[in-house]
Amino acid sequence: MAKYDLAIIGSGPGGYNTAIRASQWGLKTLVVEKDGFLGGTCLHVGCIPTKVLLHHAEIYDTFKNAKEFGIDVKEFTLNWPAVLARKEKVVNKHAKGIEFLFRKNKVESMQGWGRWAGPGRVSVENAGQTTEVAATHILFATGSAARSLPGVEIDGKTVLSNIEILQLPAVPKSLVIVGAGAVGVEFASVFNSFGTQVTVLEMLPRVTPVEDEDISAELEKALRKKGIQIFTEAKVESVKPDAKGTNVSFKDKAGKMQTLAAERVLMARYWRHRSRNAATGARRLDGRYLVRRQYHRQTDAAHRENAYPECDVLRAASRIHRVDGTCGAGSGLRGEDREIPVPGKQQGDDPGAPRGFYQSCYRRKIRRNTRRAHHRAVRDRNHFGVGGGATARSHGGRLDVHRARASDRLGSHVRRSGGGPRAFDQRVEEIES
């Protein structure tokens, strides 16, 4: 049986960053990945390909408004196959980059379904064969997968997840998106720019419901201004495919039943975490197989077995901007006090770690939101739209800084709509100065 200092199940941003750092610290490290490529959901069917499409959509929107900038463009069309080809090119480049970093840092990888097989053991199943390896430390970086509504099957043809919508043979004429979280608003923005009639259904009272309330309200205004139809407090009752596409029946906030016909439906609900399969046999605590300890990601249940959950397993914000460089296997990997930096305390989420999502209106959050800070915060608000750079780009944005005192910044929220710097290009020092 092969023996390792650290075995990581999953090769997404949390897994491969931890693997590289651990190997640099002298640990013999193995990464187990179910797919035939490294990078996980984020790189192949999540954050990265979506950002490529968003960039194409932004360029396409610029062409639409070229006359405003004194440029006459008589004819231009969207070449969707070329867009998909470039998306694949970008994804493959990054995947090969991870492979190179693994070789450079002597990180081993193994393809197959990894599972916790007991204290210090991981089983890897591939092509009907099971291999078992020994590891002093085990990290669950299993990521997450899209989930549907009860009774609604994602068939990959008319009812789609984030995977199938990235492989559509053509831009749909109409699209209903169930869920207005980060995934929902990103795809809504992309396909709206490409000419799709987009409708978003959200069960909660506002779009991006886990984000700052003020920014969420401005985001909704921006999306509606683009022509995206939004129903909040909408409960989807059924999704029924037919010869022309699908019919989505839902109950609106007034309790009235409505039906929407669309060529495609995207299920963009909160994602399901894959820790269940990987941690089969581990003790269940706090409703999950692994439970956090403050600051340390070592689990109470598996403390003796040196098993650690990663960001998605803890339901922390799981996009690459949140995970990359901030998550790790916790304490004890080197047998000393030094830790791989991890997000902090409550709910596996550090209020001081930046995160954000993209669409035509970029948004970034640092630390606490308005609701969590309002009882002790003073708000400074600045609008990009009055600045020279934003005015030149014909758009604007806003920066909110929540303060308890002038020297005590509780949080910042940046929304960039077209003009000014992209929200995620703003450095923390600049935002919180």
C-alpha positions as CSV (number, residue, x, y, z in Angstrom):
1,M,0.0,0.0,0.0
2,A,1.4,3.4,-1.0
3,K,1.9,5.8,1.8
4,Y,1.6,9.6,1.8
5,D,1.8,12.4,4.3
6,L,-1.3,14.0,2.7
7,A,-4.1,12.7,0.5
8,I,-6.5,15.2,-1.0
9,I,-9.8,14.2,-2.6
10,G,-10.6,16.7,-5.3
11,S,-8.4,18.8,-7.5
12,G,-10.3,22.1,-7.5
13,P,-8.8,25.4,-6.4
14,G,-8.9,24.4,-2.7
15,G,-7.4,21.0,-3.5
16,Y,-4.6,21.9,-5.9
17,N,-3.5,25.0,-4.0
18,T,-3.2,23.0,-0.8
19,A,-1.4,20.2,-2.6
20,I,1.2,22.5,-4.1
21,R,1.9,24.3,-0.8
22,A,2.0,21.0,1.2
23,S,4.5,19.6,-1.3
24,Q,6.6,22.7,-1.0
25,W,6.7,22.2,2.7
26,G,8.1,18.7,2.2
27,L,5.0,16.6,2.5
28,K,4.6,13.6,0.1
29,T,1.2,14.6,-1.4
30,L,-1.4,12.7,-3.5
31,V,-4.4,14.3,-5.2
32,V,-7.4,12.0,-6.1
33,E,-9.6,13.3,-8.9
34,K,-12.6,11.6,-10.4
35,D,-12.2,13.2,-13.8
36,G,-9.4,12.8,-16.3
37,F,-8.2,16.4,-15.8
38,L,-7.2,18.6,-13.0
39,G,-9.0,21.8,-11.9
40,G,-12.4,20.6,-10.7
41,T,-15.8,22.2,-11.3
42,C,-14.5,25.8,-11.0
43,L,-12.0,25.5,-13.9
44,H,-13.9,23.3,-16.3
45,V,-17.6,23.9,-15.8
46,G,-17.8,26.8,-13.3
47,C,-16.1,30.1,-12.7
48,I,-13.5,30.2,-15.4
49,P,-15.6,29.3,-18.5
50,T,-18.3,31.6,-17.3
51,K,-15.9,34.5,-17.0
52,V,-14.7,33.8,-20.6
53,L,-18.3,34.0,-21.8
54,L,-18.9,37.2,-19.7
55,H,-15.9,38.8,-21.4
56,H,-17.2,37.9,-24.8
57,A,-20.6,39.3,-23.8
58,E,-19.0,42.6,-22.7
59,I,-17.2,42.9,-26.0
60,Y,-20.4,42.2,-27.9
61,D,-22.2,44.9,-25.8
62,T,-19.4,47.3,-26.7
63,F,-20.0,46.7,-30.4
64,K,-23.7,47.4,-29.9
65,N,-22.9,50.8,-28.5
66,A,-19.9,51.6,-30.7
67,K,-21.7,54.6,-32.3
68,E,-21.7,56.3,-28.9
69,F,-18.0,56.2,-29.0
70,G,-17.7,57.6,-32.5
71,I,-17.1,54.2,-34.1
72,D,-19.3,53.1,-37.0
73,V,-19.8,49.4,-37.2
74,K,-22.1,48.5,-40.0
75,E,-22.3,44.7,-39.5
76,F,-21.2,42.3,-36.8
77,T,-22.5,38.9,-35.8
78,L,-21.9,36.5,-32.9
79,N,-19.9,33.4,-33.9
80,W,-21.1,31.1,-31.1
81,P,-18.9,28.1,-32.1
82,A,-15.8,30.4,-32.1
83,V,-16.9,31.6,-28.6
84,L,-17.1,28.1,-27.3
85,A,-13.7,27.2,-28.9
86,R,-12.0,30.1,-27.2
87,K,-13.6,29.1,-23.9
88,E,-12.1,25.6,-24.3
89,K,-8.8,27.0,-25.2
90,V,-8.6,29.1,-22.0
91,V,-9.8,26.2,-19.8
92,N,-7.3,23.8,-21.3
93,K,-4.5,26.3,-20.9
94,H,-5.2,26.6,-17.2
95,A,-5.6,22.8,-16.8
96,K,-2.2,22.2,-18.4
97,G,-0.8,24.9,-16.0
98,I,-2.0,22.9,-13.0
99,E,-0.4,19.7,-14.4
100,F,2.9,21.6,-14.9
101,L,2.8,22.9,-11.3
102,F,2.1,19.3,-10.0
103,R,5.2,18.0,-11.9
104,K,7.3,21.0,-10.8
105,N,6.4,20.5,-7.1
106,K,6.3,16.7,-7.2
107,V,2.6,16.3,-6.4
108,E,1.2,12.9,-7.4
109,S,-2.3,12.5,-8.8
110,M,-4.6,9.5,-9.2
111,Q,-7.8,9.3,-11.2
112,G,-10.9,7.8,-9.6
113,W,-13.6,8.3,-7.0
114,G,-11.9,8.9,-3.7
115,R,-13.5,7.9,-0.4
116,W,-12.6,7.9,3.3
117,A,-11.9,4.2,4.0
118,G,-11.1,4.6,7.7
119,P,-8.5,6.3,9.9
120,G,-5.5,7.1,7.7
121,R,-6.9,5.3,4.6
122,V,-8.4,6.5,1.3
123,S,-9.9,4.1,-1.3
124,V,-9.9,5.1,-5.0
125,E,-12.3,3.4,-7.4
126,N,-11.7,3.6,-11.1
127,A,-12.9,1.4,-13.9
128,G,-14.3,-1.2,-11.5
129,Q,-11.0,-1.6,-9.6
130,T,-10.4,-0.2,-6.1
131,T,-7.0,0.9,-4.9
132,E,-6.3,1.8,-1.3
133,V,-3.6,4.3,-0.1
134,A,-2.4,5.3,3.4
135,A,-2.2,8.9,4.4
136,T,-1.3,10.6,7.6
137,H,-3.6,13.5,6.8
138,I,-6.7,13.5,4.5
139,L,-8.3,16.6,3.0
140,F,-11.9,16.5,1.6
141,A,-11.9,19.1,-1.2
142,T,-14.7,17.4,-3.0
143,G,-16.5,20.6,-4.3
144,S,-20.1,20.8,-5.2
145,A,-22.6,19.9,-8.0
146,A,-25.7,21.5,-9.4
147,R,-29.0,20.3,-8.0
148,S,-32.5,20.5,-9.2
149,L,-36.0,20.9,-7.7
150,P,-37.9,17.9,-6.4
151,G,-39.7,16.2,-9.4
152,V,-37.6,18.2,-12.0
153,E,-35.0,16.2,-13.8
154,I,-32.0,17.8,-15.4
155,D,-32.1,16.1,-18.8
156,G,-29.2,18.0,-20.4
157,K,-31.4,19.0,-23.4
158,T,-34.1,21.4,-22.3
159,V,-33.5,21.4,-18.5
160,L,-29.9,22.3,-17.9
161,S,-27.3,22.6,-15.3
162,N,-24.1,24.7,-15.4
163,I,-22.4,21.9,-17.3
164,E,-24.9,21.6,-20.3
165,I,-25.4,25.3,-20.7
166,L,-21.7,25.8,-21.3
167,Q,-22.0,23.3,-24.3
168,L,-25.1,24.5,-26.0
169,P,-24.9,24.2,-29.8
170,A,-26.6,27.6,-30.3
171,V,-27.7,30.6,-28.3
172,P,-31.3,29.9,-27.1
173,K,-34.0,32.4,-28.1
174,S,-35.5,32.2,-24.6
175,L,-34.2,31.0,-21.2
176,V,-35.8,30.7,-17.8
177,I,-33.3,30.6,-14.9
178,V,-34.4,29.1,-11.6
179,G,-32.3,30.8,-8.9
180,A,-30.9,34.3,-8.7
181,G,-27.6,33.6,-6.9
182,A,-24.2,34.1,-8.4
183,V,-24.6,31.4,-11.0
184,G,-28.1,32.6,-12.0
185,V,-27.2,36.3,-12.5
186,E,-24.0,35.5,-14.3
187,F,-25.7,33.4,-16.9
188,A,-28.6,35.8,-17.1
189,S,-26.2,38.6,-18.0
190,V,-24.3,36.5,-20.6
191,F,-27.3,35.3,-22.6
192,N,-29.1,38.6,-22.3
193,S,-26.2,40.2,-24.0
194,F,-26.2,37.6,-26.8
195,G,-29.9,38.3,-27.5
196,T,-31.7,35.7,-25.4
197,Q,-35.0,36.6,-23.7
198,V,-34.1,35.9,-20.1
199,T,-36.4,35.4,-17.1
200,V,-35.1,34.8,-13.6
201,L,-37.2,33.1,-10.9
202,E,-36.0,33.5,-7.3
203,M,-37.8,32.0,-4.3
204,L,-36.4,34.6,-1.8
205,P,-37.3,38.3,-1.7
206,R,-34.3,39.6,-3.7
207,V,-31.6,38.6,-6.1
208,T,-28.3,37.4,-4.8
209,P,-30.1,36.9,-1.4
210,V,-26.9,36.0,0.6
211,E,-25.2,39.2,-0.4
212,D,-25.4,42.8,0.8
213,E,-29.0,44.1,0.6
214,D,-28.1,47.5,-0.8
215,I,-25.9,46.1,-3.5
216,S,-28.5,43.4,-4.3
217,A,-31.1,46.1,-4.9
218,E,-28.8,48.0,-7.2
219,L,-27.9,44.8,-9.0
220,E,-31.6,44.0,-9.6
221,K,-32.1,47.5,-11.1
222,A,-29.2,47.0,-13.4
223,L,-30.4,43.6,-14.6
224,R,-33.9,44.9,-15.2
225,K,-32.5,47.8,-17.1
226,K,-30.8,45.3,-19.4
227,G,-34.2,43.8,-20.2
228,I,-34.0,40.8,-17.9
229,Q,-37.3,39.8,-16.4
230,I,-37.1,39.0,-12.7
231,F,-39.7,37.4,-10.4
232,T,-38.8,37.3,-6.7
233,E,-40.7,35.3,-4.1
234,A,-41.6,33.0,-6.9
235,K,-42.1,29.3,-6.1
236,V,-41.6,27.0,-9.1
237,E,-44.3,24.3,-9.1
238,S,-43.4,22.3,-12.3
239,V,-41.1,22.2,-15.3
240,K,-42.6,20.3,-18.2
241,P,-40.7,19.8,-21.5
242,D,-42.7,19.9,-24.7
243,A,-42.0,19.9,-28.5
244,K,-41.0,23.6,-28.4
245,G,-39.0,23.6,-25.3
246,T,-40.4,23.8,-21.7
247,N,-43.2,25.2,-19.7
248,V,-42.4,26.5,-16.3
249,S,-45.3,27.0,-13.9
250,F,-44.7,29.1,-10.8
251,K,-46.6,30.9,-8.1
252,D,-45.7,34.6,-7.9
253,K,-45.4,36.8,-4.8
254,A,-49.2,37.5,-5.0
255,G,-50.0,33.8,-5.0
256,K,-51.1,33.8,-8.6
257,M,-50.1,30.9,-10.8
258,Q,-48.1,31.9,-13.9
259,T,-46.7,29.8,-16.8
260,L,-43.6,30.7,-18.9
261,A,-42.7,29.0,-22.2
262,A,-39.0,28.9,-22.9
263,E,-36.6,27.1,-25.2
264,R,-34.3,26.2,-22.3
265,V,-34.4,26.1,-18.5
266,L,-31.3,26.5,-16.3
267,M,-31.4,25.1,-12.8
268,A,-29.1,27.6,-10.8
269,R,-30.2,26.7,-7.3
270,Y,-27.8,26.5,-4.3
271,W,-25.3,23.7,-5.1
272,R,-25.2,20.2,-3.5
273,H,-21.9,19.4,-1.8
274,R,-20.1,16.2,-2.7
275,S,-18.8,15.5,0.8
276,R,-21.4,12.8,1.4
277,N,-19.9,10.2,-0.9
278,A,-16.3,11.0,-0.1
279,A,-16.9,10.9,3.6
280,T,-19.0,7.7,3.7
281,G,-18.3,6.0,7.0
282,A,-17.2,9.2,8.8
283,R,-19.1,10.2,11.8
284,R,-22.0,12.7,11.1
285,L,-22.1,15.8,13.2
286,D,-24.0,19.1,12.8
287,G,-26.1,17.6,10.0
288,R,-23.0,16.8,7.9
289,Y,-20.3,14.2,7.8
290,L,-17.6,16.8,8.8
291,V,-17.9,19.7,11.2
292,R,-15.7,22.7,11.6
293,R,-13.6,23.9,14.5
294,Q,-12.9,27.5,14.9
295,Y,-10.1,28.7,12.7
296,H,-8.9,25.1,12.2
297,R,-10.5,22.9,9.5
298,Q,-9.7,19.8,11.4
299,T,-12.9,18.1,12.2
300,D,-14.2,17.2,15.6
301,A,-15.5,13.9,14.3
302,A,-12.2,12.9,12.6
303,H,-9.8,14.7,14.9
304,R,-8.0,11.5,15.8
305,E,-7.9,10.5,12.1
306,N,-6.4,13.8,10.9
307,A,-9.2,14.4,8.4
308,Y,-10.0,17.9,7.2
309,P,-12.9,19.5,5.3
310,E,-12.4,22.1,2.7
311,C,-14.4,25.3,1.8
312,D,-17.2,23.7,-0.2
313,V,-17.6,21.0,2.4
314,L,-18.1,23.6,5.0
315,R,-20.5,25.5,2.7
316,A,-18.2,28.5,2.7
317,A,-18.3,30.8,-0.4
318,S,-17.0,28.4,-3.0
319,R,-16.1,30.4,-6.1
320,I,-12.4,30.6,-7.1
321,H,-12.1,34.2,-6.0
322,R,-13.0,33.1,-2.5
323,V,-11.1,29.8,-2.5
324,D,-7.9,30.5,-4.3
325,G,-5.1,31.1,-1.8
326,T,-7.3,31.2,1.3
327,C,-8.3,27.6,2.0
328,G,-6.2,24.7,3.1
329,A,-6.0,21.6,5.2
330,G,-5.8,23.4,8.5
331,S,-3.3,23.0,11.3
332,G,-0.9,20.1,12.0
333,L,0.1,19.3,8.5
334,R,3.7,20.0,9.2
335,G,3.6,18.7,12.7
336,E,4.1,22.3,14.0
337,D,2.0,25.4,14.6
338,R,2.3,26.9,11.1
339,E,-1.1,26.6,9.3
340,I,-2.2,26.9,5.7
341,P,-4.3,30.1,5.8
342,V,-8.0,29.2,5.9
343,P,-11.2,31.3,6.2
344,G,-12.2,31.8,9.7
345,K,-15.0,31.3,12.2
346,Q,-18.7,31.1,11.8
347,Q,-20.3,28.9,9.1
348,G,-16.9,28.3,7.6
349,D,-16.9,31.8,6.3
350,D,-14.4,34.5,7.1
351,P,-15.9,38.0,7.1
352,G,-12.5,39.4,6.2
353,A,-11.9,37.4,3.0
354,P,-12.8,39.0,-0.3
355,R,-15.3,37.3,-2.6
356,G,-17.5,38.3,-5.4
357,F,-19.3,37.4,-8.6
358,Y,-19.4,38.7,-12.1
359,Q,-21.9,39.7,-14.7
360,S,-22.2,42.9,-16.7
361,C,-22.3,44.6,-13.3
362,Y,-19.2,43.5,-11.3
363,R,-19.5,43.2,-7.6
364,R,-17.0,42.6,-4.8
365,K,-17.5,42.2,-1.1
366,I,-14.9,42.5,1.6
367,R,-15.9,41.6,5.2
368,R,-19.3,42.3,6.6
369,N,-22.5,43.2,4.8
370,T,-24.8,46.0,5.7
371,R,-27.3,44.0,7.7
372,R,-24.6,42.4,9.8
373,A,-22.8,45.7,10.5
374,H,-25.7,48.2,10.6
375,H,-25.9,48.2,14.4
376,R,-22.4,49.8,14.7
377,A,-21.6,51.1,11.3
378,V,-21.3,54.5,9.7
379,R,-21.5,54.2,5.9
380,D,-19.4,56.1,3.4
381,R,-20.8,56.0,-0.1
382,N,-19.0,57.0,-3.3
383,H,-20.3,56.8,-6.8
384,F,-17.9,55.9,-9.7
385,G,-20.3,57.6,-12.1
386,V,-19.1,61.0,-11.1
387,G,-15.5,60.2,-11.8
388,G,-13.7,61.0,-15.1
389,G,-12.9,57.4,-16.0
390,A,-16.4,56.1,-15.4
391,T,-18.0,59.0,-17.2
392,A,-15.8,58.4,-20.2
393,R,-17.1,54.8,-20.3
394,S,-20.7,56.0,-20.0
395,H,-21.4,53.9,-16.9
396,G,-20.8,54.0,-13.2
397,G,-20.8,52.1,-10.0
398,R,-20.7,52.5,-6.3
399,L,-18.4,51.9,-3.4
400,D,-19.7,51.4,0.2
401,V,-17.5,51.3,3.2
402,H,-19.1,50.4,6.5
403,R,-17.2,51.8,9.6
404,A,-17.6,51.6,13.3
405,R,-15.0,54.3,13.6
406,A,-12.8,56.0,11.1
407,S,-10.0,53.5,11.8
408,D,-12.3,50.4,12.1
409,R,-13.6,49.3,8.7
410,L,-16.3,46.6,9.0
411,G,-16.7,46.0,5.3
412,S,-16.7,47.2,1.8
413,H,-18.9,46.5,-1.2
414,V,-18.0,47.5,-4.7
415,R,-20.5,47.5,-7.6
416,R,-19.1,48.3,-11.0
417,S,-21.6,48.7,-13.9
418,G,-19.7,49.0,-17.1
419,G,-17.4,51.9,-16.2
420,G,-14.6,52.5,-13.7
421,P,-12.3,49.7,-12.6
422,R,-13.8,46.2,-12.4
423,A,-14.9,45.5,-8.9
424,F,-12.4,42.6,-8.5
425,D,-9.6,44.7,-9.9
426,Q,-9.8,47.0,-7.0
427,R,-7.1,46.3,-4.5
428,V,-8.1,45.8,-0.8
429,E,-5.8,48.7,0.2
430,E,-7.5,51.0,-2.3
431,I,-11.1,50.0,-1.3
432,E,-10.5,50.2,2.4
433,S,-8.3,53.3,2.5
